[in-house]
Amino acid sequence: MKSEIHPKWFPECKVSYRGQHVMTVGATVPEMNVEVWSGSHPFYTGQKTFIDTAGRVERFQRKFAGDYFKKDAEKKTDAAAKPAAAPAAKAPAAPKAAAPAKK
């Protein structure tokens, strides 16, 4: 095994969650800080919590606030009120010539 191509291995890597030491594992870095781990994840703890770190709920509420859906309803009623023009009749397509067979 070549020694210069592999990263340095730390058998005692300290994993921290919110500043607390939670576990020790082997890794290529001496310390790790994690945002979620099995002791805080709702799947493992059985608690139902909602984490919105990116502000997606607020973004959604801002986007669809006010009369956003009323605009779509007005477009549908305007389209339904206008009579649809009769579609133009298409001329029948000419049949395609068969390609010569390859030998």
Secondary structure as UniProt FT lines:
FT   STRAND          10..17
FT   TURN            18..19
FT   STRAND          20..27
FT   STRAND          31..34
FT   TURN            38..40
FT   HELIX           42..45
FT   HELIX           56..63
FT   HELIX           68..81
//
